[in-house]
Amino acid sequence: MHSPRETILTALHARLSALPATALRGEVLPERVPANGLLILRDGEPGEPEVTLSPLAYHYQHSAEIEAVVQGADRDAAFDTLTASIGTALAADRTLGGLCDWVEAEAPRPVDLPVEGAASLKAAVIPVVLHYSTADQLA
């Protein structure tokens, strides 16, 4: 049985995998970026939970990260399309099927990365805050 944290991160990865871009979890940036773009989900930090008693519950605002990368001649439009598709996928179900209380993505801060002998990359880290509660910090 997986912890609520792992179950939520798995559901988020599944949601990203439904997009046209290639979605990985915890992987290094590959040598080639797929034509439809690349998403890499990083588990991030659960942070310090707020605690309520009776019944005992730990309330997290877990900050995961999505690395979004595109490459090619029209990378500005491709990046915009990719980030908009992430927003649409998250807005379709803010609870990831009832697994968490709320999912909220923050605005990306894109950068252009030159690649010697190839088209530049456009990339950004998109913070995603996962609000959820659990009765045990480890289970």
Salt bridges, closest charged atoms under 4 A:
GLU6 OE2 - ARG25 NH1 2.83
ASP43 OD1 - ARG25 NE 2.92
GLU67 OE2 - ARG42 NE 2.90
ASP76 OD1 - LYS122 NZ 2.69
ASP93 OD2 - ARG15 NH2 3.69
GLU104 OE1 - ARG94 NH1 3.89
ASP112 OD1 - ARG75 NE 3.44
